[in-house]
């Protein structure tokens, strides 16, 4: 396999960045709350992700993007990195090495890293998981991924935007970016609402909703459908 100059530079850069990632993960075990260590890990993954996107290595890009989004929450203080998160990051580093080898030998990131990417997305989504009276409710992003309506990479991108200060809700970002249909988001939100009602059933078996609010919601859904059709 002949590797062009750009890809050769990419491979060399990624080797260095993954060395930094390995070193940072070891430091993170000793200093799990050190902001400089966390920031260094984030920067390494961010750089690799950007290079993968430029060269069209989508599987590699999705994997590093999911890891970057997870670290963005840890850096922001909205998520504490537990044993499962640390293990996933170590697996990310190992899988990244394997992807580099595949690119070096075959010119393609043709390894299946979907399961690990999805696991990283779900770990990140835990930062947004609300707790109801009867237990936790699966967050919107996790529900969309599990239903197959949206891919984990798209959810990871939307979560990253939120972590960077985007005030919109997750569903709004996914619809605006063209990753989800309004009907899919609405159906998933309905499922969340039903689950919350189920958790609260012991305290109150009914929910009162103002008719004017229902009318407003129906109008908004209608406008979303029209906007989607125009797009």
C-alpha positions in Angstrom: 0.0 0.0 0.0 1.5 3.3 -1.1 0.8 6.1 1.4 0.8 9.7 0.1 2.6 12.5 1.8 -0.5 14.0 3.5 -1.5 10.6 5.0 2.1 10.0 6.0 2.1 13.3 7.9 -1.3 12.4 9.5 0.1 9.0 10.7 3.1 10.6 12.2 1.1 13.3 14.0 -1.4 10.7 15.3 1.4 8.5 16.6 2.6 11.5 18.7 -0.9 12.4 19.8 -1.7 8.9 20.9 1.5 8.8 22.9 0.3 11.9 24.6 -3.1 10.2 25.1 -1.5 7.1 26.7 0.6 9.3 29.0 -2.4 11.4 29.9 -4.5 8.5 30.8 -1.8 7.2 33.2 -1.6 10.6 34.8 -5.4 10.8 35.1 -5.4 7.6 37.2 -3.2 9.4 39.7 -4.9 12.8 39.4 -8.5 12.2 38.2 -9.6 15.8 38.8 -6.5 17.6 37.4 -7.9 20.1 34.9 -4.6 20.3 33.0 -4.5 16.5 32.5 -8.1 16.5 31.3 -7.5 19.4 29.0 -4.5 17.7 27.5 -6.5 14.6 26.7 -9.2 16.6 25.2 -6.8 18.5 22.9 -5.2 15.4 21.7 -8.5 13.8 20.7 -9.8 17.0 19.2 -6.7 17.3 17.0 -7.0 13.7 15.9 -10.7 14.1 15.2 -10.1 17.1 13.0 -7.4 15.4 11.0 -9.6 12.4 10.5 -12.5 14.5 9.3 -10.3 16.3 6.8 -9.0 13.1 5.3 -12.4 11.3 5.3 -11.6 8.6 7.9 -15.2 8.6 9.3 -15.0 5.6 11.7 -11.9 7.1 13.3 -13.5 10.5 13.4 -16.6 9.2 15.1 -14.7 7.3 17.7 -12.4 10.2 18.7 -15.4 12.6 18.6 -17.3 10.5 21.1 -14.2 10.4 23.4 -13.8 14.1 23.0 -17.4 14.8 23.9 -17.0 12.6 27.0 -13.9 14.5 28.1 -15.7 17.8 27.4 -18.2 16.9 30.1 -15.5 15.8 32.5 -13.7 19.1 31.9 -16.9 21.1 32.4 -17.6 19.3 35.7 -20.9 17.9 34.6 -19.6 14.3 34.6 -17.3 12.4 36.9 -15.1 9.9 35.2 -15.7 6.5 36.8 -14.2 3.1 36.2 -16.4 2.4 33.1 -15.4 5.8 31.6 -11.7 5.2 32.2 -11.9 1.7 30.7 -13.7 3.1 27.6 -10.9 5.7 27.1 -8.2 3.1 27.4 -10.1 1.0 24.8 -10.4 4.1 22.6 -6.6 4.5 22.7 -6.1 0.9 21.8 -8.7 1.0 19.0 -7.0 4.2 17.7 -3.7 2.4 17.4 -5.5 -0.4 15.5 -7.1 2.1 13.1 -3.8 3.7 12.4 -2.3 0.3 11.5 -5.3 -0.3 9.2 -4.8 3.1 7.5 -1.0 2.5 7.2 -1.5 -1.0 5.7 -4.7 -0.6 3.7 -5.3 3.1 3.4 -8.7 2.8 5.1 -10.1 2.9 8.7 -12.1 -0.2 7.9 -12.3 -1.7 11.5 -15.6 -1.9 13.3 -15.5 0.5 16.3 -19.2 1.1 16.4 -19.8 -0.6 19.7 -17.1 1.3 21.5 -18.2 4.6 19.9 -21.8 4.0 21.0 -20.6 3.1 24.5 -18.7 6.4 24.8 -21.8 8.3 23.6 -23.9 6.6 26.2 -21.4 7.4 28.9 -21.4 11.0 27.9 -25.3 11.0 27.8 -25.3 10.0 31.5 -24.4 13.6 32.3 -27.8 14.7 31.1 -29.8 11.8 32.5 -32.6 13.2 34.7 -33.7 11.3 37.8 -37.4 10.8 38.4 -39.2 9.9 41.7 -39.1 6.2 40.7 -35.6 6.0 39.1 -33.6 7.4 36.2 -35.1 8.1 32.8 -33.1 7.2 29.7 -31.9 10.5 28.1 -33.0 11.6 24.7 -29.7 10.9 22.9 -29.5 7.3 24.3 -33.1 6.6 23.3 -32.5 7.9 19.7 -29.4 5.8 19.3 -30.9 2.7 20.7 -34.0 3.0 18.4 -31.7 3.4 15.4 -33.3 6.8 14.5 -29.9 8.7 14.9 -26.3 7.5 14.8 -24.0 7.8 17.8 -21.7 10.2 16.0 -24.6 12.7 15.3 -25.6 12.6 19.0 -22.0 13.0 20.1 -21.7 16.1 17.8 -24.9 17.6 19.3 -23.7 16.9 22.9 -20.4 18.5 22.1 -22.2 21.6 20.9 -24.2 21.7 24.2 -21.0 21.3 26.2 -19.4 24.2 24.3 -22.4 26.5 25.3 -25.1 25.9 22.7 -28.3 26.8 24.5 -30.6 24.7 22.3 -32.0 21.4 23.5 -30.5 18.1 22.1 -33.5 17.4 19.9 -33.5 20.9 18.4 -29.8 20.6 17.4 -30.4 17.2 15.8 -33.3 18.4 13.8 -31.6 21.7 12.8 -28.5 19.7 11.6 -30.6 17.3 9.6 -29.7 14.3 11.7 -33.2 13.6 13.0 -36.8 14.1 11.8 -39.1 16.2 14.0 -41.5 13.2 14.2 -38.7 10.9 15.6 -37.7 13.4 18.2 -41.4 14.0 19.2 -42.0 10.3 19.4 -38.9 9.8 21.6 -39.9 12.7 23.9 -43.3 11.2 24.2 -41.7 7.9 25.4 -39.6 9.8 27.9 -42.7 11.6 29.2 -44.6 8.3 29.6 -41.7 6.8 31.5 -41.6 9.8 33.8 -45.3 9.5 34.4 -44.8 5.8 35.1 -42.1 6.5 37.7 -44.4 9.0 39.4 -47.5 6.8 39.2 -47.3 5.8 42.9 -47.6 9.5 43.9 -50.1 10.6 41.3 -51.9 8.5 38.7 -52.9 11.5 36.5 -51.2 14.4 34.9 -53.0 17.7 34.1 -52.0 19.5 31.0 -53.5 22.9 29.9 -55.4 22.7 26.7 -53.7 25.8 25.4 -50.3 24.2 25.9 -51.4 21.2 23.9 -52.6 23.4 21.1 -49.3 25.3 21.1 -47.4 22.1 20.9 -49.5 20.8 18.0 -48.9 24.1 16.1 -45.2 23.8 16.7 -45.1 20.2 15.4 -47.1 21.3 12.3 -44.6 24.1 11.7 -41.7 21.7 12.0 -43.2 19.3 9.5 -43.7 22.1 7.1 -40.1 23.3 7.5 -38.9 19.8 7.0 -40.9 19.4 3.8 -39.5 22.7 2.5 -35.9 21.6 3.2 
